[in-house]
């Protein structure tokens, strides 16, 4: 469906939200919305994420595969 000025000009079949066929599929349990897209883009095995890690590796401490090192966060606040 194409909408211009909130008016439907042409009716067509609306395809389900999914990734392009040239890219790997979204995780099976991921929602088909912006949250699912964010989860998909930040997967460690996603090609875009790997390129980003390679690009940013000189600026941060990294593991052997260029993914950032992870540390547990210190406890700052504690509710009794």
N, C-alpha and C positions, 0 to 999 in steps of 0.2 A: 504494500500500500504506500503510495506517495502522498504526502500531506504538504500542502502549501497554504499558508495562512489559516491553519487549523481546519481546512476543508479537504476531504478526500477527493482526489481528482481521478484516480485510477484504482480499481480494486484488483488485487492479486493475492496469491497465496503468500502468507507471511511465513518465512522459513524460521526454524528454531535457532536460537542463539547457539553458536558453536564456533570453533576455531577454523581457519582456512585449512583446506586439505594438505597444503604444502608444509604445514607446521604440525608438530605432534599434538595429540589430543589433550584436552583438559582432563584433570583427574576425575575419576568416575563419581565421586561424592561431592564434587564442587558445584555450588549453585551457578546457574546460568545468568549471572548478573555481574555488577562491577566487582563485588567481593570475589566471585569465582575467577574473574579475569585477573585480579591482583594476585590471588593465590597461584594461578597458572603461570603468570609472568615471573614470580619469585621462586619457582621450583629450582632446586640446586642443579638439576640436569637440563634446564631450559637453555637453549643456545644463546638467547639474548642475555641471560643472567651470567653465563660463562664469559661472554664477550665483555660484559661490564666488569666482572672480577679481573679479567686480564688487563683491562684498561686502568683500573684503580689499584692494581697490585703494588706499584711503586709508592703509593701514598699510605699504605696501611700494612699492618702485620698480617701475613697470610699463611695458609697451610700449603702443602706441596702442590695442590691442584689450583692454587690462586684463590680459593674461597677464603673469606675473612675468618680470622681466629675468633673464637667465641669464649667468653668468660661469664661465669655466673654473676648476676648483679648482687651487690651487697645489700643487706637489709638496712634500710634507712629509717623507716617508721614501723612501729610495732603497736598494735592495739591489744590491750590486755583483755 
